[in-house]
Amino acid sequence: MNVIQPIAAPGKPAAATLGLVDVDIHPRADSMAAFKPYLSARWWEYLNTYGIRARHGFTGGQPPFPKAQPLACRRDAWPPTGGTPASDLDFLRFQLLDNYGVDVGVLNPLQPSGQGDRNNGFSAAMAHAVNEWQLEAWLRKEPRLRGSVVVPYEDGAASAAEIRKRAGDPNFCQVLMMSRTGEPAGNPRYWPIYEAAAEAGLPVAFHAFGYSGWAMTNGGWPSFYTEEVSEHATSCQNQVTSLVVEGVFERIPKLKVVLIECGFGWLPAVGWRLDKHWKHLKAEVPHLKRAPSEYIRDHIWVSTQPMEEPERGQHLADIMEWIGWDRILFATDYPHWDFDDPRAAMPGFLSAERRAAIYGGNAKALYGF
């Protein structure tokens, strides 16, 4: 593949983006060898013998749908020194942190992470290795970066143990799960994760995608990538509904949940529908002491990438108002093809105060940066 040479950074970022926090950056290792120092001899041998065996069958070899770009990445994201996008810290500094004036960037490792592997023991070992790799390859070398605690989320006890290992380490700012889990996210099997996260004072982030073992739609596998990326929103709708109705927020009142790369235009409608049904079906869920929409507004944060773009700006403003202006976090999704440039991503109708909050103030309040 031809390497796109970097262009000169445009200089000081626009004043509107000062204090910028990017809550969705995807680091990637050049090869599995990067994780060898952090895996025991047993699990390194297992990885080389059997490889990663995700719960659904489309993840071996080619992805189920053709991506918009190779590895779903920007064409200019390949480092000049070689390697895959977001694998070179110096180039990531140049192209993202320095170029856009990012004060704090949150890493969300997606591949490989060990999440969703059929072997729970290996999944836990791989998640631990990815967290160690974040520390050594990224976080201890670049003070502007923070990590997400990758957990083997299908094993609640192992996930809780990994969270407690990272509790109190300022290099990590949240717990990372995926939007496609083996069962709805409110199921009690996942409660140890939420209890450990709340205990550690860490939000739980649900990032779009995952390895549930199920097709991403209720009717089976779709035909096109367009359908898959649109499903990111519906998978998070299911997770929000489950978290609320199962009573997770009632049981764990300190839990904070961040939805990343799932859009947010759908969130008010989910709240309205849940409220309507709850009024008539309260007897089924006596553990809910408040209207579902109240739990959503108290416990859910959203990220801007990909943000819905209705024809009328007022429609988007109404959605943001319902969610809460203090609940919206900025994200670029670097280095992926649908990257959002912080200088152009926010709608023009936002006031300077709200713009500053979304670009960084809300994230700093949530994560305690």
Order of alpha helices (4+ residues) and beta strands (2+ residues): beta-alpha-alpha-beta-alpha-beta-alpha-beta-alpha-beta-alpha-alpha-beta-alpha-alpha-beta-alpha-beta-alpha-alpha
